Amino acid sequence: MAANAVWQSFRSTSIVLAAVTLVTAGCAGSEPEARPTVLVTATTPEPELLTHQVAEREFRAFVTNDDVARAAGDERLALTWTSDGQSQLTAAEFRKAAYDGDPVNRYQYGEPQLLVPKLKADIYPHWFVAAVPRTVQGEPKSTRTALMAFIRRAPGDRWRLSLTTELLPKAKLPKVTVDDEGYATALNTTDSTMLIRPREVPGIQATLASEGPDSVARKVMRTGKYTTGYYSEVRRATRKAADKDLTLQIVTVATPFPIFPLRTEDDGGLVLYSLGRNSLLTVKDGKSGAKPPVPPEAAHLLDGTDEGSDITTSEVYQFAATDPPRTKKGKVKADIIAQAGTIAKAGTRPSRTS
């Protein structure tokens, strides 16, 4: 048996060498014959239809893997399951825990209500929303309803958590329209049957935050803590900074992150989205190299080695708002029902006088 195997190996090697010899001879003499070239092509992943089963599977996968990452204090692993504003907030959360010497929060989840829109299998991104009771482990009184938007941008991509916001204490989640199979109805971000087109909801809120109660935007969105309240908050912070010979500028802006709109049973919409707040803190009429004090809420994001003098911060906030149908214009306004977020980035830059 062994001798036969050796013979077969020798015979195969001889055939290969003979073939190489023939090819070499052809190259040395006349032009070689044209031979077809085999093209190797990458296979394209097959699109997967978004179903309630898929949403359930991916929600459970996230909850399990996120908890593993948080238990291990593994920021890199946690970030592989997030995207968009949620990635920035997750990274900041890990840095804050490391700075304070505390473990990162871990969560316990109840049974989710999965709001799964009926989407075409071959048109991406795919997305769904989970409304679920969530409790910080060790804090039984911390239970809130989290609204979590998951996204998959292409067939071969992993599902990731794009946005998490929390229902406000006195707010109620509106009933989302579903068909006979239980699928939710996704709204186009440009839907003009809403009082505010979904893609314009962040801009309307940012306008109220920038212009305050005198803004014309108050005609379509209710004023409150996260609209005109932001305006008042900025004015107070600016005056407080001025008393310390500091200049503070804060601008509320829309973000490039995805918007997740669903139709509700009142023919309105439930819109999930993000906003950013960017600030610049400088020494008022300061000398070259003068530095303002580091804001306590941003200390964990500044390691003290930056050479710049002016301090910049970027906050990410994630919201859910109800958007009434246009037919109720003047009677009902858009209303913010969920909010979450914090400072996500901080840094320094050279002052204009340095």
Disulfide bonds with the S-S distance in Angstrom:
none
